[in-house]
Structure formats: C-alpha cells, structure tokens
C-alpha cells in the first residue's frame, strides 16, 4: 500500500477563493465553533460550487447548447451533452474526494512570540477509495498543505499559524478543500479543532549576563565560590550538570556508574531570576522578555535556578519540566483568570 503524501504549495489562488467563501458564509447556516474529537466530513458540512474555470466551462456548454438549438446541429448536441455529462461526473467525484474523511485535533507544542505555532492535525481515510489533492489552509496562510491519502490510510500534518503575542491562542478555523479531478468544481468544508497553544514571551537577544544573585548551599543569598582545581570524583546524582561528568575517568574504569567532577572552589550557587528586581523603566513585556532569556541561558549553562514572579517562587530546579513551568508562568503573567491555568 502506498503511503500518504503531503505537499506544500503557494495558496495565492486560495486567497481569492477564501474571499468568495467569506461572502458566502453569511448565507450558509449551521456554522460551528471548536470541535473536540473526530470531525467527519459528510453531506451536511461539505459545500460545492463551480470554480473560476468551472464557471467558464458551464458558460461554454450553455453557449454550445444554444448554438446547437438555433442551428439544429446534431454533432453539436452530442458534444454538448458529452461535455455536460463529463462535468456532472466530475462534480460527483469532487464531492466524493472529501466525503467521509475524518479530521481530528493533534498536538500543539508551545512556541515563542513571533514564531509559527504548528497545530497538529490528523486526517484519516476510512474508505477504500483513494483521496487526492485535499488541501488544508489556515486563514492568512501563504501556503496550503496538500494531502494524498490511499484507502484506509492516516496521516498527521502541521498547520502553521504565526503567534503574534504571548498567552494562549486558539486553533484557527481551517479550510478543507479539493478541486480533484477536473478542477471545474470546488468542494470545501470549514473545521475549527478544539485545541490551543501556549505562546511564551519573545526572549531578549542573547548576550545579556545572568544575574549575580545566587543561593549558596546553606540556602542564603550571596556570592558563590569559584571553581578552581579538581579535588575529587563522586557518583552522579540527579541535578548534577552534564558538563561535570568525568567521561575520561568513566572510560578508564570498569564501572558503568557515572562519575562527576568536584572542585575545590565549591559548587556554584543556584541562580535567582527575580522579575520584580528588574529596572522599573522597563515595561512589563521588556521585563518578561529579559527573564525569558535568563531562563534559556540558565538551562543552557546547566545551572539550577528559581524564578520569582509576582510574589511566587518556582524552583529551584533544572530540566525541561522546570523550564516549561517558568516560561508558562511568564507567558500567562497578568492575563487575568487564565493566567493560573496549566498549559
């Protein structure tokens, strides 16, 4: 069985069609909001109209019919009815190319403001009929995602949407359309998956030094000793920096346990990323941007850190989960009731 294929192409012609669709939306009843779970395309939610080429085709067939009636052209009648029948068969195949497809929301990972949020979508073809040139288009997108699905196949695609600002953004209303096989008719359906993505603050440009504020081993803030000479090797424990693993010593030993370097200068303290300690001349977004940069730099440096934000302290800790918690708190800061929701 052939595998489903996905192609991306410019959707300039789709933008013109979308303008026509928006004009027709007011005349089409039964508009739906976000849909959770499976969404099956069927007769009640698929619409079909002639495309631009189809409008010209229909006008040409009608002109041929009128000419054949006026002049009594037998061959003209035959050609007119042949082309008309071909158009009707093409319309049925265009509708069938969408009918019974099942759409389902997928996964959407958090992104930073200014990036593209990718809403994962699952498309399943439960029938034995092959579906070709099915397009998914997001509003304002310059590219359409085209899918070819063999019978019984399923594929996952990502629909990109630009994330302009931090916080939650809902999945847009997607346009599912096809012109297969002749291009003279265009079938479409609207679908808004019930999913959202969390947008983190845009981090400040790299190069901003981490704050000097630290917590020493006793739990009090202050300066930490500098790492000087290697004093010993000890077994690895959770929270140790990967940069301190003594790979050469492990290679020379027969043990499979990880060993960590310990220096005479002592362990570096835990960073405190204090949002409220930033200069007041910065606006809220600028402070959030700098704090987001500190979170990324602390993770990159494998430093344990805590985040202080609006009277709340997260950590100290390190790792992907802690990073996500801190960035989520920054993303939802000051956004009202939803600010405390878990992404």
Number of C-alpha atoms within 10 A of each C-alpha: 7 9 12 17 13 16 13 13 11 12 17 13 9 19 17 10 14 16 11 11 15 10 10 10 12 9 9 11 8 9 10 11 12 14 15 12 13 15 17 17 19 16 12 8 17 17 15 17 13 18 16 13 13 18 14 13 17 16 12 14 19 14 13 19 20 15 15 18 13 9 9 12 14 11 10 17 17 13 16 21 15 12 17 17 12 12 21 13 13 19 25 14 18 26 22 19 22 27 19 16 20 18 22 19 22 17 15 18 13 20 19 21 21 15 16 16 25 20 22 19 19 16 21 21 22 14 14 10 13 14 23 20 20 22 24 24 24 19 13 11 16 15 20 22 21 20 22 21 23 21 18 13 19 18 16 18 17 16 22 18 18 14 21 16 17 22 25 19 16 14 23 19 17 17 19 22 25 25 25 22 17 16 17 22 25 22 25 22 18 19 23 19 25 17 18 19 20 25 28 28 29 23 20 16 9 11 8 11 9 16 12 12 16 21 20 18 13 7 10 10 15 13 13 18 13 13 13 11 12 11 12 11 16 13 11 17 10 6 12 16 17 11 11 15 19 17 14 9 15 15 10 8 10 8 10 8 10 15 20 22 20 19 17 13 14 16 14 18 24 24 24 23 26 19 19 13 10 17 9 9 8 11 11 14 16 16 23 25 20 22 27 26 22 25 25 15 17 20 18 10 12 17 21 23 23 24 26 18 19 12 8 9 14 17 17 15 18 21 13 10 9 20 21 15 16 22 24 24 24 25 26 23 20 14 12 8 8 12 17 13 9 10 17
